[in-house]
Amino acid sequence: MKKNLIILSTILCSSSVISQVGINTSSPNATLEVLGDPANASKLDGIIPPRITGAELRAKNYGASQIGAMVYVTLADTAPAGQTINVTRTGYFSFDGTVWQAVSTPPLNLPNGTGSVISINGVQQIAQEISVRMSADWNIPSTASLSIGNITVKMIDNYNSFTGLATSNSFTINTTGTYFLTMNFSVQPQGNSYDGNFYYGIYNDSDAAWGSQLLQTLHLVNGDVSNLAFNVALDLTAGKIYSFRILKSVSSNLIIRGQLSGNPSTFFSVKRLK
């Protein structure tokens, strides 16, 4: 009878140990709980899994029963294949039932440059971006189609593709894609009234054609100010030259205000979306 009690006690004790295991704790809160000793600087806390080289790991054959197994690879596999096809660097690896997968995330290899990072077909790149404004008022000299002058203040031009002069502007597209373009500016007649149509938008200088334009019918007396805005998404072609452009339909003296009350009042931008 005494022998049977000892056997029963041993079985119950073993069952308790198997169900939940605690290291440095007598009351584990999960299948396995390990308590460190953070207050003791002489004791190094941590859990170290099996350490193995990639070649050694390749020599082993894991199956469904080992799904979730974890090892630390100390040396990348010299001939990755089969279950170790992904073991091309050191670090933690977990077995998913078919191959070993890296547990840690490799460092981000971001492209070098200034601007927004976009992903095109899985390749990260810096989106072309232009943000500029006018440095002074610009008197529209004629009723011809003209690129706006005095856009000479650059905030962003990450591919050095924009040229702003006192009499004109232009920019070259670095990569074919879809771009978001904006124009915000004010017009004001000087010494007369302006009564007629006014066109503004993006002009394709290479093809001598409007890419996109808006029409505003203006009825302005001397001193009136009209605030104009333009937002559009366009497919632009690499290597071609474009410009921010306007066209007035009557010969009345009309200026684009580069500043109002001494503060910048214009904004022009180009940004690649995809």
Secondary structure, 3 states (H helix, E strand, C coil): CHHHHHHHHHHHHHHHHHHCEEECCCCCCCCEEECCCCCCCCCCCCCCCCEECHHHHHCCCCCHHHCCCEEEECCCCCCCCHHHCCCCCCEEEEECCCCEEECCCCCCCCCCCCCCEEEECCEEEECCEEEEECCCCEECCCCCCEECCCCCEEEEECCCCEEECCCCEEEECCCCEEEEEEEEEEEEECCCCEEEEEEEEEEECCCCEEEEEEEEEEEECCCCCEEEEEEEEEEECCCCEEEEEEEECCCCCEEEECEECCEECCEEEEEECC
